[in-house]
Amino acid sequence: MNYQIAIIGIFLIFALLEAKQGKLFKKSAEVSDDGKVELIGTLVLFVITQPLVLFSAGALMLLIVPQYQGALNQGALNQGALGDSSIFLHIALLLIFDDMMQYWWHRLSHSTRFLYNLHRAHHNGKYMSVRIIYRNNVFYYLLMPSLWFSGALIYLGLGWTYAFYLVVKLSVITGAHAEWKWDRFLYQTPMLNKLAWIVERTISTPSTHSAHHGLKADDGITNYKGNYGNLLFFWDVLFGTAKITRKYPAQYGIEGMFYANWVEQLVWPLYKTPRKPKMVAQATNEAAKKSVIDTASSPNNSTHTDEVLMPESGVNKTDATI
């Protein structure tokens, strides 16, 4: 319970900093659906999805390998050859099976239509804020491999290490999404430039993650086909998807996709926004033309539409604000 209080406390600190600037609940680009998606998505994750997945993963492990329950807890390892190094083993396992796996899940979600439809709610917000951290389709987290791996690691005895790790990870993720750009201080202070170089290549920062949420690929900052890291930005550096500019996009959101109301954003494919077939051809042609133009002009030849932002059947309109 203590780690949950710590997580809530950190979230509130960043939220209050946003509120102090008058930007927590007064986003200029906010629409009525945004608050619904953010509130319901966050509550479902923490009240239903996360406990369900962690419990289910542990139950499956108990059914398959009952003899390994608690096999990696620190007490057991201290009696063996690994001795006091167990905490480092725990952290390494969590970084690989939770954080790195989430990197690949996030990256795959920007490469396949089905998974992007589960993830689009996160990018539908046209602003950065602590509010959007857990803004995703409910099935996005339910299917997330890293969450299931975490449940398995807890079963093996990493429970307390996971609690500590989660506080650190969610602190970084919260800071990366927040409207308050804490890394700006590092960039504006010459004597801290070397530290900034290390930090921005190690963990996700407001600058690197804001670039992932940017709207325009040709602004020289946006990198929505990269900067996927959650806790560690190092995965982007390692796997060639990093873009570091020390700047922040002027606009956020997605373009080239059909409008989806708050229900579709949360529970697709169980529900789809009602659409008229008549507008499908027009919307498809407009998206195709834009894709060709953007692909030709974009520095990295990638747009929101080139892989996953594809029209669905039976659509009556595109979202004019996206």
Order of alpha helices (4+ residues) and beta strands (2+ residues): alpha-alpha-alpha-alpha-alpha-alpha-alpha-alpha-alpha-alpha-alpha-alpha-alpha-alpha-alpha-alpha
